[in-house]
């Protein structure tokens, strides 16, 4: 299993509105 | 924390997850007031921040914080029964996690908000006499004791 991370906060908020979910943001500096 | 399958499943089942890298989106850090990495924030769909925590946590503590975020979100929306269920889940399934004493406190508040019965607060104060006795949350709940 892997997490379906997105990188667009506003897109995620719109999706959360549609699906009645909360948004989880991971602010990180891990090596890419 | 993320390689843990319970954490992955909980995030996929309950959240719209976003990962923001400081070098790629520094303005998003500013927009949401993130000052350190890792910082984890839980937002309602309207963008209101409901929970935040910083720093690495082992899987059980990380998972309990994710659950606490959903619980706080339900509480803030005055969905008392939903909040009660979320807080109760933390206390029952992750009793040794750092978030459990806080969850026990807010479980009592949610029950009181839901029922209007102050007995819920007294029972919470009693529960703190046998568990999490040295926690800050036990001190906070102590005023509810008979």
Backbone of each chain as nested JSON, in Angstrom:
{
  "chains": [
    {"id": "A", "residues": [
      {"number": 1, "name": "UNK", "atoms": {"N": [0.854, -1.192, 0.0], "CA": [0.0, 0.0, 0.0], "C": [0.891, 1.243, 0.0]}},
      {"number": 2, "name": "UNK", "atoms": {"N": [0.477, 2.271, -0.699], "CA": [1.197, 3.537, -0.635], "C": [0.167, 4.653, -0.461]}},
      {"number": 3, "name": "UNK", "atoms": {"N": [0.651, 5.793, 0.01], "CA": [-0.245, 6.923, 0.271], "C": [-0.378, 7.753, -1.005]}},
      {"number": 4, "name": "UNK", "atoms": {"N": [-1.594, 8.159, -1.303], "CA": [-1.843, 8.936, -2.527], "C": [-1.581, 10.412, -2.333]}},
      {"number": 5, "name": "UNK", "atoms": {"N": [-0.31, 10.743, -2.086], "CA": [0.048, 12.138, -1.817], "C": [-0.251, 13.032, -3.021]}},
      {"number": 6, "name": "UNK", "atoms": {"N": [-0.706, 14.238, -2.748], "CA": [-0.852, 15.279, -3.757], "C": [0.119, 16.395, -3.396]}},
      {"number": 7, "name": "UNK", "atoms": {"N": [0.338, 17.334, -4.321], "CA": [1.204, 18.471, -3.997], "C": [0.512, 19.812, -4.227]}},
      {"number": 8, "name": "UNK", "atoms": {"N": [-0.804, 19.771, -4.406], "CA": [-1.59, 20.979, -4.655], "C": [-2.613, 21.15, -3.529]}},
      {"number": 9, "name": "UNK", "atoms": {"N": [-2.333, 22.094, -2.631], "CA": [-3.205, 22.273, -1.469], "C": [-4.616, 22.665, -1.878]}},
      {"number": 10, "name": "UNK", "atoms": {"N": [-4.73, 23.607, -2.801], "CA": [-6.079, 24.072, -3.169], "C": [-6.87, 22.969, -3.873]}},
      {"number": 11, "name": "UNK", "atoms": {"N": [-6.189, 22.171, -4.677], "CA": [-6.86, 21.025, -5.29], "C": [-7.307, 20.026, -4.241]}},
      {"number": 12, "name": "UNK", "atoms": {"N": [-6.474, 19.833, -3.238], "CA": [-6.814, 18.907, -2.158], "C": [-8.01, 19.423, -1.353]}},
      {"number": 13, "name": "UNK", "atoms": {"N": [-8.049, 20.738, -1.1], "CA": [-9.188, 21.307, -0.364], "C": [-10.481, 21.149, -1.164]}},
      {"number": 14, "name": "UNK", "atoms": {"N": [-10.394, 21.334, -2.474], "CA": [-11.584, 21.154, -3.325], "C": [-12.038, 19.696, -3.281]}},
      {"number": 15, "name": "UNK", "atoms": {"N": [-11.09, 18.781, -3.343], "CA": [-11.438, 17.355, -3.262], "C": [-12.046, 17.03, -1.901]}},
      {"number": 16, "name": "UNK", "atoms": {"N": [-11.504, 17.644, -0.854], "CA": [-12.024, 17.411, 0.499], "C": [-13.461, 17.912, 0.615]}},
      {"number": 17, "name": "UNK", "atoms": {"N": [-13.752, 19.047, -0.026], "CA": [-15.133, 19.569, -0.021], "C": [-16.071, 18.582, -0.694]}},
      {"number": 18, "name": "UNK", "atoms": {"N": [-15.634, 18.049, -1.831], "CA": [-16.493, 17.119, -2.588], "C": [-16.731, 15.823, -1.823]}},
      {"number": 19, "name": "UNK", "atoms": {"N": [-15.683, 15.338, -1.18], "CA": [-15.752, 14.021, -0.546], "C": [-15.976, 14.078, 0.961]}},
      {"number": 20, "name": "UNK", "atoms": {"N": [-16.202, 15.298, 1.48], "CA": [-16.448, 15.484, 2.919], "C": [-15.349, 14.818, 3.755]}},
      {"number": 21, "name": "UNK", "atoms": {"N": [-14.129, 15.188, 3.446], "CA": [-12.975, 14.678, 4.185], "C": [-12.147, 15.831, 4.722]}},
      {"number": 22, "name": "UNK", "atoms": {"N": [-11.226, 15.501, 5.602], "CA": [-10.248, 16.479, 6.073], "C": [-9.001, 16.386, 5.193]}},
      {"number": 23, "name": "UNK", "atoms": {"N": [-8.202, 17.44, 5.247], "CA": [-6.936, 17.474, 4.502], "C": [-5.785, 17.296, 5.483]}},
      {"number": 24, "name": "UNK", "atoms": {"N": [-4.838, 16.456, 5.117], "CA": [-3.623, 16.257, 5.908], "C": [-2.457, 16.827, 5.118]}},
      {"number": 25, "name": "UNK", "atoms": {"N": [-1.75, 17.791, 5.701], "CA": [-0.57, 18.35, 5.025], "C": [0.679, 17.938, 5.773]}},
      {"number": 26, "name": "UNK", "atoms": {"N": [1.627, 17.374, 5.033], "CA": [2.946, 17.032, 5.576], "C": [3.943, 18.033, 4.992]}},
      {"number": 27, "name": "UNK", "atoms": {"N": [4.353, 18.993, 5.829], "CA": [5.386, 19.95, 5.432], "C": [6.727, 19.3, 5.743]}},
      {"number": 28, "name": "UNK", "atoms": {"N": [7.542, 19.072, 4.733], "CA": [8.767, 18.306, 4.982], "C": [9.949, 18.86, 4.191]}},
      {"number": 29, "name": "UNK", "atoms": {"N": [11.115, 18.375, 4.593], "CA": [12.357, 18.761, 3.916], "C": [13.181, 17.529, 3.598]}},
      {"number": 30, "name": "UNK", "atoms": {"N": [12.507, 16.395, 3.512], "CA": [13.221, 15.142, 3.258], "C": [13.843, 15.169, 1.866]}},
      {"number": 31, "name": "UNK", "atoms": {"N": [14.994, 14.523, 1.709], "CA": [15.634, 14.481, 0.385], "C": [14.677, 13.918, -0.659]}},
      {"number": 32, "name": "UNK", "atoms": {"N": [14.665, 14.563, -1.808], "CA": [13.76, 14.115, -2.881], "C": [14.437, 13.062, -3.742]}}
    ]},
    {"id": "B", "residues": [
      {"number": 1, "name": "UNK", "atoms": {"N": [7.44, 6.384, 10.038], "CA": [6.02, 6.414, 10.35], "C": [5.172, 6.026, 9.142]}},
      {"number": 2, "name": "UNK", "atoms": {"N": [5.527, 6.555, 7.945], "CA": [4.708, 6.223, 6.784], "C": [4.85, 4.775, 6.321]}},
      {"number": 3, "name": "UNK", "atoms": {"N": [6.007, 4.11, 6.51], "CA": [6.059, 2.712, 6.083], "C": [5.109, 1.806, 6.868]}},
      {"number": 4, "name": "UNK", "atoms": {"N": [4.541, 2.306, 7.964], "CA": [3.625, 1.514, 8.766], "C": [2.291, 1.368, 8.011]}},
      {"number": 5, "name": "UNK", "atoms": {"N": [1.861, 0.139, 7.798], "CA": [0.659, -0.085, 6.981], "C": [-0.603, 0.465, 7.644]}},
      {"number": 6, "name": "UNK", "atoms": {"N": [-0.65, 0.483, 8.982], "CA": [-1.826, 1.051, 9.659], "C": [-1.917, 2.553, 9.388]}},
      {"number": 7, "name": "UNK", "atoms": {"N": [-0.744, 3.216, 9.426], "CA": [-0.708, 4.655, 9.166], "C": [-1.136, 4.934, 7.725]}},
      {"number": 8, "name": "UNK", "atoms": {"N": [-0.592, 4.173, 6.803], "CA": [-0.93, 4.374, 5.392], "C": [-2.426, 4.18, 5.158]}},
      {"number": 9, "name": "UNK", "atoms": {"N": [-2.967, 3.116, 5.708], "CA": [-4.395, 2.831, 5.506], "C": [-5.264, 3.922, 6.126]}},
      {"number": 10, "name": "UNK", "atoms": {"N": [-4.883, 4.37, 7.337], "CA": [-5.696, 5.391, 8.008], "C": [-5.696, 6.693, 7.194]}},
      {"number": 11, "name": "UNK", "atoms": {"N": [-4.537, 7.067, 6.675], "CA": [-4.47, 8.293, 5.872], "C": [-5.303, 8.143, 4.605]}},
      {"number": 12, "name": "UNK", "atoms": {"N": [-5.115, 7.049, 3.893], "CA": [-5.865, 6.858, 2.64], "C": [-7.372, 6.771, 2.869]}},
      {"number": 13, "name": "UNK", "atoms": {"N": [-7.772, 6.202, 3.998], "CA": [-9.2, 6.015, 4.27], "C": [-9.883, 7.272, 4.788]}},
      {"number": 14, "name": "UNK", "atoms": {"N": [-9.105, 8.193, 5.375], "CA": [-9.737, 9.304, 6.092], "C": [-9.349, 10.703, 5.638]}},
      {"number": 15, "name": "UNK", "atoms": {"N": [-8.262, 10.835, 4.924], "CA": [-7.766, 12.163, 4.581], "C": [-7.553, 12.325, 3.073]}},
      {"number": 16, "name": "UNK", "atoms": {"N": [-7.508, 13.587, 2.644], "CA": [-6.92, 13.931, 1.353], "C": [-5.491, 14.372, 1.693]}},
      {"number": 17, "name": "UNK", "atoms": {"N": [-4.483, 13.547, 1.396], "CA": [-3.116, 13.831, 1.847], "C": [-2.318, 14.692, 0.869]}},
      {"number": 18, "name": "UNK", "atoms": {"N": [-1.591, 15.653, 1.438], "CA": [-0.768, 16.566, 0.641], "C": [0.625, 16.598, 1.231]}},
      {"number": 19, "name": "UNK", "atoms": {"N": [1.627, 16.496, 0.381], "CA": [3.008, 16.596, 0.849], "C": [3.628, 17.84, 0.217]}},
      {"number": 20, "name": "UNK", "atoms": {"N": [4.141, 18.723, 1.065], "CA": [4.721, 19.984, 0.607], "C": [6.194, 20.018, 0.987]}},
      {"number": 21, "name": "UNK", "atoms": {"N": [7.07, 20.134, -0.01], "CA": [8.513, 20.202, 0.247], "C": [8.958, 21.652, 0.347]}},
      {"number": 22, "name": "UNK", "atoms": {"N": [9.788, 21.938, 1.337], "CA": [10.179, 23.332, 1.613], "C": [10.892, 23.982, 0.427]}},
      {"number": 23, "name": "UNK", "atoms": {"N": [11.647, 23.208, -0.331], "CA": [12.373, 23.8, -1.461], "C": [11.462, 24.027, -2.668]}},
      {"number": 24, "name": "UNK", "atoms": {"N": [10.404, 23.249, -2.766], "CA": [9.508, 23.365, -3.924], "C": [8.393, 24.381, -3.709]}},
      {"number": 25, "name": "UNK", "atoms": {"N": [7.895, 24.478, -2.47], "CA": [6.742, 25.351, -2.215], "C": [6.924, 26.153, -0.918]}},
      {"number": 26, "name": "UNK", "atoms": {"N": [7.956, 26.995, -0.863], "CA": [8.177, 27.763, 0.378], "C": [7.005, 28.692, 0.708]}},
      {"number": 27, "name": "UNK", "atoms": {"N": [6.292, 29.178, -0.305], "CA": [5.165, 30.079, -0.036], "C": [3.997, 29.354, 0.617]}},
      {"number": 28, "name": "UNK", "atoms": {"N": [3.891, 28.055, 0.364], "CA": [2.835, 27.29, 1.034], "C": [3.168, 27.12, 2.51]}},
      {"number": 29, "name": "UNK", "atoms": {"N": [4.484, 26.999, 2.821], "CA": [4.89, 26.993, 4.232], "C": [4.432, 28.29, 4.905]}},
      {"number": 30, "name": "UNK", "atoms": {"N": [4.685, 29.424, 4.231], "CA": [4.305, 30.726, 4.796], "C": [2.795, 30.833, 4.938]}},
      {"number": 31, "name": "UNK", "atoms": {"N": [2.088, 30.395, 3.914], "CA": [0.615, 30.518, 3.909], "C": [-0.019, 29.83, 5.109]}},
      {"number": 32, "name": "UNK", "atoms": {"N": [0.54, 28.675, 5.491], "CA": [-0.061, 27.91, 6.589], "C": [0.743, 28.018, 7.885]}},
      {"number": 33, "name": "UNK", "atoms": {"N": [1.766, 28.869, 7.894], "CA": [2.504, 29.115, 9.131], "C": [3.375, 27.958, 9.58]}},
      {"number": 34, "name": "UNK", "atoms": {"N": [3.818, 27.122, 8.654], "CA": [4.704, 26.014, 9.018], "C": [6.12, 26.553, 9.191]}},
      {"number": 35, "name": "UNK", "atoms": {"N": [6.712, 26.318, 10.371], "CA": [8.017, 26.903, 10.698], "C": [9.109, 25.859, 10.815]}},
      {"number": 36, "name": "UNK", "atoms": {"N": [8.754, 24.595, 10.765], "CA": [9.727, 23.552, 11.038], "C": [9.323, 22.313, 10.258]}},
      {"number": 37, "name": "UNK", "atoms": {"N": [10.276, 21.409, 10.061], "CA": [9.93, 20.155, 9.402], "C": [10.354, 18.977, 10.264]}},
      {"number": 38, "name": "UNK", "atoms": {"N": [9.596, 17.871, 10.275], "CA": [8.263, 17.838, 9.655], "C": [7.224, 18.543, 10.527]}},
      {"number": 39, "name": "UNK", "atoms": {"N": [6.302, 19.235, 9.87], "CA": [5.094, 19.737, 10.517], "C": [3.908, 19.072, 9.839]}},
      {"number": 40, "name": "UNK", "atoms": {"N": [2.999, 18.567, 10.643], "CA": [1.792, 17.938, 10.123], "C": [0.602, 18.787, 10.541]}},
      {"number": 41, "name": "UNK", "atoms": {"N": [-0.233, 19.127, 9.582], "CA": [-1.448, 19.889, 9.886], "C": [-2.68, 19.141, 9.383]}},
      {"number": 42, "name": "UNK", "atoms": {"N": [-3.752, 19.25, 10.154], "CA": [-5.056, 18.727, 9.749], "C": [-5.97, 19.923, 9.515]}},
      {"number": 43, "name": "UNK", "atoms": {"N": [-6.517, 19.999, 8.314], "CA": [-7.415, 21.091, 7.955], "C": [-8.797, 20.554, 7.637]}},
      {"number": 44, "name": "UNK", "atoms": {"N": [-9.834, 21.339, 8.009], "CA": [-11.153, 21.041, 7.479], "C": [-11.169, 21.41, 5.998]}},
      {"number": 45, "name": "UNK", "atoms": {"N": [-12.217, 20.979, 5.312], "CA": [-12.28, 21.214, 3.864], "C": [-12.34, 22.698, 3.516]}},
      {"number": 46, "name": "UNK", "atoms": {"N": [-12.742, 23.545, 4.475], "CA": [-12.758, 24.989, 4.199], "C": [-11.416, 25.639, 4.507]}},
      {"number": 47, "name": "UNK", "atoms": {"N": [-10.42, 24.843, 4.863], "CA": [-9.074, 25.357, 5.106], "C": [-8.786, 25.709, 6.547]}},
      {"number": 48, "name": "UNK", "atoms": {"N": [-9.763, 25.546, 7.433], "CA": [-9.536, 25.855, 8.849], "C": [-8.636, 24.802, 9.483]}},
      {"number": 49, "name": "UNK", "atoms": {"N": [-7.558, 25.282, 10.142], "CA": [-6.644, 24.349, 10.797], "C": [-7.265, 23.824, 12.088]}},
      {"number": 50, "name": "UNK", "atoms": {"N": [-7.286, 22.498, 12.252], "CA": [-7.855, 21.882, 13.44], "C": [-6.83, 21.204, 14.333]}},
      {"number": 51, "name": "UNK", "atoms": {"N": [-5.662, 20.869, 13.763], "CA": [-4.664, 20.165, 14.572], "C": [-3.307, 20.328, 13.896]}},
      {"number": 52, "name": "UNK", "atoms": {"N": [-2.263, 20.381, 14.732], "CA": [-0.903, 20.488, 14.198], "C": [0.051, 19.811, 15.161]}},
      {"number": 53, "name": "UNK", "atoms": {"N": [1.053, 19.141, 14.613], "CA": [2.138, 18.642, 15.454], "C": [3.421, 18.631, 14.638]}},
      {"number": 54, "name": "UNK", "atoms": {"N": [4.53, 18.746, 15.368], "CA": [5.832, 18.843, 14.724], "C": [6.731, 17.707, 15.195]}},
      {"number": 55, "name": "UNK", "atoms": {"N": [7.668, 17.367, 14.341], "CA": [8.698, 16.405, 14.717], "C": [8.313, 14.97, 14.423]}},
      {"number": 56, "name": "UNK", "atoms": {"N": [9.348, 14.13, 14.388], "CA": [9.144, 12.706, 14.132], "C": [8.429, 12.044, 15.3]}},
      {"number": 57, "name": "UNK", "atoms": {"N": [7.544, 11.126, 15.002], "CA": [6.895, 10.298, 16.021], "C": [6.907, 8.846, 15.554]}},
      {"number": 58, "name": "UNK", "atoms": {"N": [7.062, 7.896, 16.475], "CA": [6.931, 6.487, 16.095], "C": [5.488, 6.185, 15.68]}},
      {"number": 59, "name": "UNK", "atoms": {"N": [5.268, 5.066, 14.988], "CA": [3.956, 4.807, 14.357], "C": [2.749, 4.936, 15.277]}},
      {"number": 60, "name": "UNK", "atoms": {"N": [2.783, 4.348, 16.477], "CA": [1.597, 4.414, 17.337], "C": [1.256, 5.851, 17.725]}},
      {"number": 61, "name": "UNK", "atoms": {"N": [2.282, 6.632, 18.048], "CA": [2.031, 8.023, 18.434], "C": [1.611, 8.862, 17.228]}},
      {"number": 62, "name": "UNK", "atoms": {"N": [2.203, 8.571, 16.083], "CA": [1.816, 9.287, 14.858], "C": [0.356, 8.981, 14.522]}},
      {"number": 63, "name": "UNK", "atoms": {"N": [-0.002, 7.69, 14.572], "CA": [-1.377, 7.294, 14.264], "C": [-2.363, 7.931, 15.245]}},
      {"number": 64, "name": "UNK", "atoms": {"N": [-1.986, 7.981, 16.505], "CA": [-2.901, 8.579, 17.488], "C": [-3.09, 10.069, 17.224]}},
      {"number": 65, "name": "UNK", "atoms": {"N": [-2.043, 10.745, 16.746], "CA": [-2.187, 12.166, 16.407], "C": [-3.08, 12.351, 15.186]}},
      {"number": 66, "name": "UNK", "atoms": {"N": [-2.96, 11.44, 14.218], "CA": [-3.846, 11.509, 13.045], "C": [-5.303, 11.344, 13.467]}},
      {"number": 67, "name": "UNK", "atoms": {"N": [-5.531, 10.414, 14.399], "CA": [-6.891, 10.199, 14.896], "C": [-7.368, 11.393, 15.719]}},
      {"number": 68, "name": "UNK", "atoms": {"N": [-6.446, 11.98, 16.489], "CA": [-6.79, 13.161, 17.288], "C": [-7.209, 14.325, 16.375]}},
      {"number": 69, "name": "UNK", "atoms": {"N": [-6.544, 14.439, 15.244], "CA": [-6.902, 15.495, 14.294], "C": [-8.33, 15.359, 13.809]}},
      {"number": 70, "name": "UNK", "atoms": {"N": [-8.737, 14.155, 13.472], "CA": [-10.122, 13.94, 13.032], "C": [-11.098, 14.195, 14.173]}},
      {"number": 71, "name": "UNK", "atoms": {"N": [-10.706, 13.777, 15.37], "CA": [-11.571, 13.982, 16.533], "C": [-11.76, 15.479, 16.802]}},
      {"number": 72, "name": "UNK", "atoms": {"N": [-10.664, 16.229, 16.78], "CA": [-10.757, 17.682, 17.002], "C": [-11.59, 18.356, 15.912]}},
      {"number": 73, "name": "UNK", "atoms": {"N": [-11.466, 17.866, 14.703], "CA": [-12.264, 18.423, 13.609], "C": [-13.748, 18.207, 13.867]}},
      {"number": 74, "name": "UNK", "atoms": {"N": [-14.114, 17.002, 14.261], "CA": [-15.524, 16.714, 14.566], "C": [-16.006, 17.559, 15.746]}},
      {"number": 75, "name": "UNK", "atoms": {"N": [-15.147, 17.704, 16.762], "CA": [-15.497, 18.506, 17.94], "C": [-15.752, 19.96, 17.537]}},
      {"number": 76, "name": "UNK", "atoms": {"N": [-14.86, 20.503, 16.716], "CA": [-14.996, 21.909, 16.306], "C": [-16.263, 22.122, 15.483]}},
      {"number": 77, "name": "UNK", "atoms": {"N": [-16.695, 21.092, 14.77], "CA": [-17.935, 21.188, 13.993], "C": [-19.161, 20.839, 14.848]}},
      {"number": 78, "name": "UNK", "atoms": {"N": [-18.939, 20.657, 16.144], "CA": [-19.988, 20.334, 17.113], "C": [-20.698, 19.031, 16.775]}},
      {"number": 79, "name": "UNK", "atoms": {"N": [-19.957, 18.132, 16.139], "CA": [-20.478, 16.781, 15.882], "C": [-20.072, 15.924, 17.082]}},
      {"number": 80, "name": "UNK", "atoms": {"N": [-20.814, 16.076, 18.165], "CA": [-20.378, 15.52, 19.452], "C": [-20.262, 14.007, 19.436]}},
      {"number": 81, "name": "UNK", "atoms": {"N": [-21.233, 13.333, 18.84], "CA": [-21.193, 11.862, 18.817], "C": [-20.011, 11.353, 17.982]}},
      {"number": 82, "name": "UNK", "atoms": {"N": [-19.786, 12.016, 16.86], "CA": [-18.643, 11.641, 16.014], "C": [-17.335, 11.885, 16.762]}},
      {"number": 83, "name": "UNK", "atoms": {"N": [-17.242, 13.028, 17.433], "CA": [-16.037, 13.34, 18.211], "C": [-15.849, 12.31, 19.32]}},
      {"number": 84, "name": "UNK", "atoms": {"N": [-16.933, 11.995, 20.008], "CA": [-16.877, 11.01, 21.093], "C": [-16.337, 9.677, 20.582]}},
      {"number": 85, "name": "UNK", "atoms": {"N": [-16.844, 9.252, 19.442], "CA": [-16.398, 7.985, 18.857], "C": [-14.907, 8.019, 18.515]}},
      {"number": 86, "name": "UNK", "atoms": {"N": [-14.456, 9.14, 17.947], "CA": [-13.035, 9.26, 17.564], "C": [-12.125, 9.268, 18.793]}},
      {"number": 87, "name": "UNK", "atoms": {"N": [-12.489, 10.043, 19.816], "CA": [-11.667, 10.092, 21.031], "C": [-11.656, 8.727, 21.729]}},
      {"number": 88, "name": "UNK", "atoms": {"N": [-12.815, 8.087, 21.765], "CA": [-12.924, 6.781, 22.417], "C": [-12.03, 5.754, 21.704]}},
      {"number": 89, "name": "UNK", "atoms": {"N": [-11.991, 5.846, 20.39], "CA": [-11.158, 4.923, 19.608], "C": [-9.681, 5.057, 19.993]}},
      {"number": 90, "name": "UNK", "atoms": {"N": [-9.217, 6.288, 20.207], "CA": [-7.812, 6.491, 20.598], "C": [-7.534, 5.849, 21.953]}},
      {"number": 91, "name": "UNK", "atoms": {"N": [-8.429, 6.119, 22.904], "CA": [-8.229, 5.59, 24.265], "C": [-8.231, 4.069, 24.262]}},
      {"number": 92, "name": "UNK", "atoms": {"N": [-9.118, 3.491, 23.442], "CA": [-9.254, 2.034, 23.445], "C": [-8.189, 1.318, 22.613]}},
      {"number": 93, "name": "UNK", "atoms": {"N": [-7.824, 1.887, 21.466], "CA": [-6.926, 1.155, 20.563], "C": [-5.457, 1.547, 20.709]}},
      {"number": 94, "name": "UNK", "atoms": {"N": [-5.198, 2.758, 21.229], "CA": [-3.81, 3.214, 21.394], "C": [-3.626, 3.8, 22.798]}},
      {"number": 95, "name": "UNK", "atoms": {"N": [-3.927, 3.004, 23.838], "CA": [-3.933, 3.547, 25.202], "C": [-2.568, 3.998, 25.705]}},
      {"number": 96, "name": "UNK", "atoms": {"N": [-1.507, 3.473, 25.113], "CA": [-0.169, 3.859, 25.571], "C": [0.409, 5.023, 24.773]}},
      {"number": 97, "name": "UNK", "atoms": {"N": [-0.343, 5.539, 23.824], "CA": [0.173, 6.636, 22.993], "C": [0.134, 7.957, 23.761]}},
      {"number": 98, "name": "UNK", "atoms": {"N": [0.958, 8.898, 23.301], "CA": [1.019, 10.205, 23.957], "C": [-0.313, 10.949, 23.883]}},
      {"number": 99, "name": "UNK", "atoms": {"N": [-1.095, 10.673, 22.852], "CA": [-2.356, 11.4, 22.658], "C": [-3.491, 10.857, 23.523]}},
      {"number": 100, "name": "UNK", "atoms": {"N": [-3.308, 9.69, 24.12], "CA": [-4.417, 9.044, 24.822], "C": [-4.954, 9.869, 26.002]}},
      {"number": 101, "name": "UNK", "atoms": {"N": [-4.103, 10.46, 26.856], "CA": [-4.663, 11.267, 27.957], "C": [-5.482, 12.455, 27.455]}},
      {"number": 102, "name": "UNK", "atoms": {"N": [-4.995, 13.101, 26.414], "CA": [-5.752, 14.219, 25.833], "C": [-7.084, 13.721, 25.276]}},
      {"number": 103, "name": "UNK", "atoms": {"N": [-7.044, 12.556, 24.626], "CA": [-8.273, 11.984, 24.062], "C": [-9.269, 11.652, 25.163]}},
      {"number": 104, "name": "UNK", "atoms": {"N": [-8.784, 11.138, 26.292], "CA": [-9.679, 10.809, 27.407], "C": [-10.357, 12.069, 27.941]}},
      {"number": 105, "name": "UNK", "atoms": {"N": [-9.59, 13.155, 28.036], "CA": [-10.142, 14.426, 28.509], "C": [-11.269, 14.897, 27.579]}},
      {"number": 106, "name": "UNK", "atoms": {"N": [-10.952, 14.938, 26.285], "CA": [-11.933, 15.467, 25.328], "C": [-13.094, 14.498, 25.101]}},
      {"number": 107, "name": "UNK", "atoms": {"N": [-12.861, 13.214, 25.369], "CA": [-13.964, 12.246, 25.341], "C": [-15.009, 12.632, 26.38]}},
      {"number": 108, "name": "UNK", "atoms": {"N": [-14.549, 12.977, 27.571], "CA": [-15.471, 13.404, 28.619], "C": [-16.209, 14.677, 28.244]}},
      {"number": 109, "name": "UNK", "atoms": {"N": [-15.479, 15.63, 27.654], "CA": [-16.119, 16.887, 27.245], "C": [-17.162, 16.622, 26.159]}},
      {"number": 110, "name": "UNK", "atoms": {"N": [-16.81, 15.754, 25.207], "CA": [-17.752, 15.441, 24.12], "C": [-19.014, 14.796, 24.672]}},
      {"number": 111, "name": "UNK", "atoms": {"N": [-18.845, 13.896, 25.638], "CA": [-20.02, 13.249, 26.245], "C": [-20.895, 14.279, 26.965]}},
      {"number": 112, "name": "UNK", "atoms": {"N": [-20.237, 15.215, 27.655], "CA": [-20.986, 16.271, 28.337], "C": [-21.71, 17.16, 27.324]}},
      {"number": 113, "name": "UNK", "atoms": {"N": [-21.009, 17.528, 26.259], "CA": [-21.62, 18.388, 25.238], "C": [-22.809, 17.674, 24.59]}},
      {"number": 114, "name": "UNK", "atoms": {"N": [-22.664, 16.376, 24.386], "CA": [-23.708, 15.602, 23.729], "C": [-24.939, 15.433, 24.614]}},
      {"number": 115, "name": "UNK", "atoms": {"N": [-24.701, 15.206, 25.906], "CA": [-25.796, 14.847, 26.807], "C": [-26.26, 16.002, 27.694]}},
      {"number": 116, "name": "UNK", "atoms": {"N": [-25.37, 16.962, 27.955], "CA": [-25.688, 18.016, 28.917], "C": [-25.602, 17.541, 30.353]}},
      {"number": 117, "name": "UNK", "atoms": {"N": [-25.152, 16.303, 30.518], "CA": [-25.106, 15.696, 31.851], "C": [-23.703, 15.847, 32.452]}},
      {"number": 118, "name": "UNK", "atoms": {"N": [-23.557, 16.623, 33.534], "CA": [-22.229, 16.831, 34.122], "C": [-21.605, 15.57, 34.71]}},
      {"number": 119, "name": "UNK", "atoms": {"N": [-22.414, 14.529, 34.854], "CA": [-21.864, 13.255, 35.333], "C": [-20.744, 12.765, 34.411]}},
      {"number": 120, "name": "UNK", "atoms": {"N": [-20.862, 13.086, 33.134], "CA": [-19.833, 12.661, 32.173], "C": [-18.467, 13.24, 32.547]}},
      {"number": 121, "name": "UNK", "atoms": {"N": [-18.461, 14.475, 33.039], "CA": [-17.203, 15.097, 33.456], "C": [-16.689, 14.474, 34.751]}},
      {"number": 122, "name": "UNK", "atoms": {"N": [-17.612, 14.215, 35.673], "CA": [-17.2, 13.585, 36.94], "C": [-16.606, 12.2, 36.693]}},
      {"number": 123, "name": "UNK", "atoms": {"N": [-17.228, 11.46, 35.782], "CA": [-16.718, 10.118, 35.465], "C": [-15.33, 10.198, 34.822]}},
      {"number": 124, "name": "UNK", "atoms": {"N": [-15.119, 11.23, 34.043], "CA": [-13.798, 11.408, 33.426], "C": [-12.746, 11.704, 34.493]}},
      {"number": 125, "name": "UNK", "atoms": {"N": [-13.1, 12.572, 35.428], "CA": [-12.17, 12.866, 36.525], "C": [-11.847, 11.597, 37.31]}},
      {"number": 126, "name": "UNK", "atoms": {"N": [-12.853, 10.761, 37.521], "CA": [-12.634, 9.488, 38.218], "C": [-11.703, 8.587, 37.407]}},
      {"number": 127, "name": "UNK", "atoms": {"N": [-11.911, 8.552, 36.102], "CA": [-11.079, 7.695, 35.243], "C": [-9.617, 8.116, 35.307]}},
      {"number": 128, "name": "UNK", "atoms": {"N": [-9.369, 9.407, 35.436], "CA": [-7.99, 9.89, 35.52], "C": [-7.321, 9.511, 36.846]}},
      {"number": 129, "name": "UNK", "atoms": {"N": [-8.106, 9.082, 37.819], "CA": [-7.501, 8.657, 39.09], "C": [-6.821, 7.302, 38.956]}},
      {"number": 130, "name": "UNK", "atoms": {"N": [-7.209, 6.551, 37.906], "CA": [-6.617, 5.218, 37.726], "C": [-5.753, 5.114, 36.478]}},
      {"number": 131, "name": "UNK", "atoms": {"N": [-5.794, 6.106, 35.599], "CA": [-4.946, 6.067, 34.406], "C": [-4.475, 7.481, 34.058]}},
      {"number": 132, "name": "UNK", "atoms": {"N": [-3.28, 7.55, 33.541], "CA": [-2.661, 8.831, 33.143], "C": [-2.643, 9.827, 34.311]}},
      {"number": 133, "name": "UNK", "atoms": {"N": [-2.418, 9.331, 35.512], "CA": [-2.524, 10.176, 36.714], "C": [-1.543, 11.336, 36.719]}},
      {"number": 134, "name": "UNK", "atoms": {"N": [-0.374, 11.13, 36.075], "CA": [0.655, 12.174, 36.104], "C": [0.58, 13.114, 34.907]}},
      {"number": 135, "name": "UNK", "atoms": {"N": [-0.442, 12.977, 34.105], "CA": [-0.527, 13.808, 32.901], "C": [-1.11, 15.187, 33.209]}},
      {"number": 136, "name": "UNK", "atoms": {"N": [-0.807, 16.128, 32.341], "CA": [-1.414, 17.458, 32.432], "C": [-2.93, 17.365, 32.344]}},
      {"number": 137, "name": "UNK", "atoms": {"N": [-3.394, 16.414, 31.548], "CA": [-4.846, 16.289, 31.337], "C": [-5.552, 15.817, 32.595]}},
      {"number": 138, "name": "UNK", "atoms": {"N": [-4.874, 15.023, 33.405], "CA": [-5.45, 14.604, 34.684], "C": [-5.619, 15.819, 35.604]}},
      {"number": 139, "name": "UNK", "atoms": {"N": [-4.623, 16.71, 35.575], "CA": [-4.735, 17.932, 36.387], "C": [-5.927, 18.764, 35.93]}},
      {"number": 140, "name": "UNK", "atoms": {"N": [-6.068, 18.895, 34.61], "CA": [-7.167, 19.705, 34.07], "C": [-8.524, 19.119, 34.433]}},
      {"number": 141, "name": "UNK", "atoms": {"N": [-8.61, 17.783, 34.421], "CA": [-9.891, 17.123, 34.705], "C": [-10.19, 17.082, 36.201]}},
      {"number": 142, "name": "UNK", "atoms": {"N": [-9.175, 17.331, 37.034], "CA": [-9.357, 17.161, 38.475], "C": [-10.438, 18.087, 39.034]}},
      {"number": 143, "name": "UNK", "atoms": {"N": [-10.671, 19.224, 38.391], "CA": [-11.695, 20.154, 38.9], "C": [-13.105, 19.615, 38.705]}},
      {"number": 144, "name": "UNK", "atoms": {"N": [-13.239, 18.562, 37.903], "CA": [-14.572, 17.99, 37.671], "C": [-14.958, 16.964, 38.733]}},
      {"number": 145, "name": "UNK", "atoms": {"N": [-14.008, 16.585, 39.578], "CA": [-14.3, 15.548, 40.576], "C": [-15.319, 16.073, 41.577]}},
      {"number": 146, "name": "UNK", "atoms": {"N": [-16.112, 15.168, 42.121], "CA": [-17.122, 15.554, 43.112], "C": [-16.449, 16.123, 44.348]}}
    ]}
  ]
}
